[in-house]
Amino acid sequence: MKLAVVGATGLVGTEILEVLKERNFEYDELLLVASARSAGKQIEYQGKTYTVIGLEDAVAAKPDIAIFSAGGGTSLDWAPKFAEVGTIVIDNSSAWRMDPTKKLVVPEINGDAITIDDRIIANPNCSTIQMVLVLGPLHQKYGINRVIVSTYQSVTGSGKGAVDQMMAERAGETPEMVYPHKIDMNVLPHIDVFQDNGYTKEEMKMTNETVKILRDEKVKVSATCVRIPTMGGHSEAVNIEFDNPYDLEEVKSILSKVPGLVIQDDVANNVYPMPLTAHKKDEVFVGRIRKDESKENALNLWIVADNLRKGAATNAVQIAQYVTENNLVL
């Protein structure tokens, strides 16, 4: 097993290496890959010193699996080149997510969609991943017709520069601006670029990716995505409208059986999901599970996950584990 991590020097790439170590992912050779700017850099990992290589050298090495976290442009240019030499590419960018010929995968929900012929597999948007982990089993049981979601997303979702901006503002310094406004002590209803319909690209990702993962175009999603000055993860207030009546205790029972999903719902003792307690954890946390008293067959809940873990690195590694365990590597 020859494994490549493309974008190994970035925030998500660093997290991927951490998750690989924690999950004891087995490989015979590890290639740490980055842009020409970072090629030659030395990285200490698992007691060994690795020299970062460029993309051309990585393709020539013909890895079995390449986990990409190097941006959409790099993925569009290079993922096909890896695929041509037989590599399974697991891509964290948005480049391939809505390509009808590519699978968009959260292993617990639709891992069965992957076949031996899939050489480029897309990792969904971080906010989509944590939401569909909850929606998937509930859709199977009750049928979902509509979802309204408002997100509260960590600055880590914008990369190191955004974290640097927030911390500089917090220290009273003049930062390099990643966002169009100050982020510390503020809230920005603006993630990614605005589209012609008035929604942002992030909001449309949640809408379109959810439908693709659930494999049901009947499901309608309306999203408002908001950046807040936190570090531990993304939070979501989700309202779900079902086709059929549901029982609240049955909902909790269904969710309690989903791998990787943890219920934190004890309001009498102030127990509910928070970014602070989700930080550095692989699980998705759900709480504040309650009936929507304004609408029949509707449910409210609150979902939190570390966006660099299950929202990116962990899900990508889980896909890698899935393809190896199911003998999908050529």
SULTANOR-V209617 format. One record per pair of residues at least 24 apart in sequence whose C-alpha atoms are under 6 Angstrom apart, sorted by the first residue. I is the first residue (numbers start at 1). J is the second residue. D is the distance in whole Angstrom. If there is no record, write none. Layout:
i:I j:J d:D
i:I j:J d:D
//
This chain:
i:1 j:27 d:5
i:1 j:28 d:5
i:2 j:28 d:6
i:2 j:29 d:5
i:2 j:63 d:5
i:2 j:64 d:5
i:3 j:30 d:5
i:3 j:63 d:6
i:3 j:65 d:5
i:3 j:66 d:6
i:4 j:30 d:6
i:4 j:31 d:4
i:4 j:32 d:6
i:4 j:66 d:4
i:5 j:32 d:5
i:5 j:33 d:6
i:5 j:66 d:6
i:5 j:67 d:5
i:6 j:33 d:5
i:6 j:34 d:6
i:6 j:67 d:6
i:6 j:68 d:5
i:6 j:69 d:6
i:7 j:33 d:6
i:7 j:34 d:5
i:7 j:69 d:5
i:7 j:70 d:5
i:8 j:32 d:6
i:8 j:33 d:6
i:15 j:313 d:6
i:16 j:313 d:5
i:63 j:87 d:6
i:65 j:89 d:6
i:68 j:92 d:6
i:83 j:119 d:5
i:88 j:119 d:4
i:88 j:120 d:6
i:89 j:119 d:6
i:89 j:120 d:5
i:90 j:121 d:5
i:90 j:122 d:6
i:91 j:122 d:5
i:91 j:123 d:6
i:92 j:123 d:5
i:96 j:122 d:6
i:97 j:122 d:5
i:116 j:328 d:5
i:126 j:307 d:6
i:126 j:311 d:4
i:126 j:312 d:6
i:128 j:206 d:5
i:129 j:311 d:6
i:142 j:242 d:6
i:142 j:244 d:5
i:143 j:242 d:5
i:143 j:243 d:5
i:144 j:241 d:6
i:144 j:242 d:4
i:144 j:243 d:6
i:145 j:219 d:5
i:145 j:241 d:6
i:145 j:242 d:6
i:146 j:219 d:6
i:146 j:220 d:5
i:146 j:221 d:6
i:146 j:241 d:5
i:147 j:221 d:5
i:147 j:239 d:6
i:147 j:240 d:5
i:148 j:221 d:6
i:148 j:222 d:5
i:148 j:223 d:6
i:148 j:238 d:6
i:148 j:239 d:5
i:149 j:223 d:5
i:149 j:237 d:6
i:149 j:238 d:4
i:150 j:223 d:6
i:150 j:224 d:5
i:150 j:225 d:6
i:150 j:236 d:6
i:150 j:237 d:5
i:151 j:225 d:5
i:151 j:226 d:6
i:151 j:235 d:6
i:151 j:236 d:4
i:152 j:226 d:5
i:152 j:227 d:6
i:152 j:228 d:6
i:152 j:234 d:6
i:152 j:235 d:5
i:153 j:226 d:6
i:153 j:227 d:5
i:153 j:228 d:6
i:153 j:234 d:4
i:154 j:228 d:6
i:154 j:230 d:5
i:154 j:231 d:5
i:154 j:233 d:5
i:154 j:234 d:5
i:156 j:231 d:6
i:184 j:229 d:5
i:187 j:227 d:6
i:187 j:228 d:5
i:188 j:226 d:6
i:188 j:227 d:5
i:189 j:226 d:4
i:190 j:226 d:6
i:232 j:275 d:5
i:232 j:276 d:5
i:232 j:279 d:4
i:232 j:306 d:6
i:233 j:275 d:5
i:233 j:305 d:5
i:233 j:306 d:4
i:233 j:307 d:5
i:234 j:304 d:6
i:234 j:305 d:6
i:234 j:307 d:6
i:235 j:303 d:6
i:235 j:304 d:4
i:236 j:302 d:6
i:236 j:303 d:5
i:237 j:302 d:5
i:238 j:300 d:6
i:238 j:301 d:5
i:239 j:299 d:6
i:239 j:300 d:5
i:240 j:298 d:5
i:240 j:299 d:5
i:241 j:297 d:6
i:241 j:298 d:4
i:242 j:297 d:5
i:245 j:297 d:5
i:261 j:285 d:6
i:263 j:287 d:6
i:273 j:304 d:6
i:278 j:305 d:6
i:278 j:306 d:6
i:279 j:306 d:5
i:282 j:309 d:6
i:282 j:310 d:5
//
